[in-house]
Amino acid sequence: MTSVKVKLSTINDVKEFVNAVTLCDFDVDLVSGRYAIDAKSIMGIFSLDLSQPVDVVIHTDECGGFLESIKQFIAD
């Protein structure tokens, strides 16, 4: 399992992020506070507070390609 923080500032950011996640054959969750949602659910993502970075929990250790595809959203 791998975890990174991402910042999704615009609707297009969310759309691009979901498109990247849907190409994965492993589970990816977004965690904000006590809420955890499936990162493939665009409606679920919009239910989170996106004004702050959220945690992405990737349920595999083989995620290098996925991390590369979302690198523009990874918060420092």
N, C-alpha and C positions, 0 to 999 in steps of 0.2 A: 504494500500500500504506500502511496506517495501523496503528499499534500503540498499545495502551493496556494498563494493568495492571488486573486485576480480582481481587476477593477473593470466593471462593465458600465461605461458612462452613458452610452446612447442606445437607442433601439437597434441601430445597425450593429453595434458591438454585440448585443445579445443575440441577434440573428446569426452573425458570423460565428460566434462561440458555439451556439447550438448546432450549426452546420458541421463544425469540426468534431463535436462530441458524437453526433449521429454516425460518423464514419468509424467509430471505435466499436470493437466487439467485446469490450469490458465495461463494467459499471463505473459511472462517474457521478458523484454527488456534489451539490453545493451546500455549504453549511454557513448559516448566519445566525449567531447566537444559539438558541436551542432548536432552531429549525433546520432540517436537512431535507433537501428535495432532489429528485432525479434531474441531472443536468441536461437530459434530453428533452425535458418538458419546458417549452418556452413560456407557457402560462405559469408554471411553478416558479420559474426564475423571476417573473414580474411580480410575484407575491412577496419577494424578499426586499429588504431595504438595500437598494443598490447605491446609496449615497456613500457608503463605505466599502472598502474591499471585502470580498467574501472568500472563504476557504473552499478550494476545490480538492475533494478527496477522490483519488484515482485508485480503484481497487485492482491494481496489478503493479508489478515491478517493471514490466516491459512497456514503458510509456514514453520513451524518448521521442518518437515520431509525433505523438500527440502533444507533448510539451512544446515541440518545435512549431506545431501548427497554431498554438495559442500564445506564443511568446509575446505578441503585441499587447495582450491583456494582463500579463503577469505583473503584479505590483512589486515595486522594489522594497 
